[in-house]
């Protein structure tokens, strides 16, 4: 039992000074605030504004966790944790501001999901429109790229071009950033070249995006599946690209620059480009008539099978489940769906992995006349909503809090200068 301080009730909350908390944790006093930035400790201003105090029980619990983990300094490694009110992943479900994200995406358009992420308010019927000036500048920049430029290349260039057309981009007030958000997302879509020359650029964002991904006519079921995919992918907590966005926002980069930071990360095969790998795999399965030789080749090469497993879900990815259900209503998607099920069943003999959203996204793109790169485009456009939500949240925090210390493991100085 904890020793009771004289004159204090037994159940009174005991507070520690920064120095006391640092001693208990075995770190420098300034490192205590790194734990606060990561959401691992809460602080309270001391009476009279003299520094901060920390709950003793909370500090002791953190110290015990650190001892079990083999390190006490946040710079020494471990999982980064950041306070956020945007997305919660709990078990095999995820939530946007407390609302089941799958239910939200199934019942509302992508634009409505984005508004919920940004403001916590649902705006039924909201539609995003891009300023003609921004679109014109972004299109010229994108059109100047070589033909082999990928989706992330085009979108990064479009973001930078749109930023140059916005003289108020450095205004980080909430309403100003919201204004940027509502025009940037449709500008990104409008800057991409259309596949169908007879397309009229109006209607929901999913309709405008479809014409840039597929030469097939847009049908209601296909548009609904695309819109659902956008809503499901709008955010997913602190994925690698989202963390990059928050670092940029912590340094007070404007919203365009923060989104550009996110776009710089998604090209990796373990992030935004994963859907393209799954798309190509499904085409191979359809071409060979069986998943067995395709999966065998992936395993023989020492590669993970695309579209299977997710580090945050022990069971099925809820985004995949919802998108698969929507695709089952589209007759032309049946062959790709069967191929995806064949892949999952075949790979299960090697490892019990569930399909993730990349495999479901691949079924959508492969069955809609879209190229393998379409999944990356859908992912990037969708995730822009989440990136801006996180940038908005980070602007409300103290500047430069996303600044971890390096855990130096090199030779100890001083060393003589090489001859």
C-alpha angles and dihedrals in degrees: 000000000000116000110254116234114235112267095012126113114248092244096046117126111253115218128201129208120236090259093050092048091049092051092050091049093042095234139111116278092248090056091063088070090053087062088051091051089051092052093244094116134030122216136201130197112254118239110283092021094277103150127296134300130209134209108258095216091051092050092048092050090051091048090053091050091049092051091052090047093050099241141065104192116087087218090061093076136262131124117323113232124194128183111248138162095195112079133014123190109198122170108317095334135076133204137205109215090335096312120113101259095211093052090047093051093045093053102035138047123254091255091054091048089051092052090051091052092048102041110009088239127111114226107189112212095014113158129190121226128190123223111247092230093055092045093050093051093045093048093051091051094047093045089056092063120099117261094252092060111126129229094263090050091053095045094047091051091046091052093050092047092048089051092057089055092055112075090182096057093113092062103105097182111130096247091048092051091047089053089052091048094053092053102034097061095054090041090058091053094044091051092061117091116255121238095206113060093200092058118127111211102228140098128053121350091252090059092051092047093048091062089057094051106037138036090206120099113265112249125193096250093048093048091049091052091049092048090048091051090052092051094046092050096044092106141352108181118262102347114166094267092047091052089053089052092051092049089053092047090048087060087050096249109166120256095264091053092046091053089047089056090055092049089053090062104043097073092080117110089235093057132025096355094055092092091060092055090051090048092055091046092053091051089052091051092049090047094050096038094231139061094218099084093039095051090043091055092050091051093043090055090051093246127136114248107257118245098022130109133006128214093223098050125060090188132030119330103251091217091057092048093053095045093046089053091054092047091053087069091061113080095202090058093062097094093049091045090052090049091051091051089048091053092050093047093046095047091047088072087064101035132356097243125154124220114267131206092272090066092048090048089051090054089053095049097040092050095045102058092257127141123248090258092061092086091059091050092050091047094049096046091046096046092050087080092056093044091056091046090055092045090053090050093047093050087062091057126078113283121265095009088136091075112115121188119246117247098224114213100166128107115303116254147268098065125168116257110259114254 
